[in-house]
Amino acid sequence: MPTCPSCTGEVADGTNFCPSCGAALHSPAVAAMIQDSQRALTSNPDDAAARYNLAIAYRIGGMDDLALEELTRVAELQPDFPDVYYELGALHAKYGRCDDAIAALKRACELNPDDHRAGKLLARLEST
């Protein structure tokens, strides 16, 4: 039986929302990505790659608050990981937190000057 990616409670096949926590349930691929990442973190809670993968799965699944928590933790664990700052910047921008988005995107560009996604989003935010 599938489990909820948010609370890990069991859910029936074909269910759109978890009966325990109300979380929206997503594709089997996203659910599998979440479960695989959570399993990896069980043995090593400081695995930055597993946390990043979990954050991306949460973002794809529309669980932005959880994605933001994981991305913040990844930035603490591996402060030289440019992709995490792009993702943080994009999420902050999505919710109108421009100062936080700009700071994250500047860091992404410092770490990887060739990151055109970060540079483009940063330029757009700075021009508004």
Secondary structure by P-SEA (a helix, b strand, c coil): cccccccccccccccccccccccccccaaaaaaaaaaaaaaaacccaaaaaaaaaaaaaaacaaaaaaaaaaaaaaaccccaaaaaaaaaaaaaacaaaaaaaaaaaaaaacccaaaaaaaaaaaaac
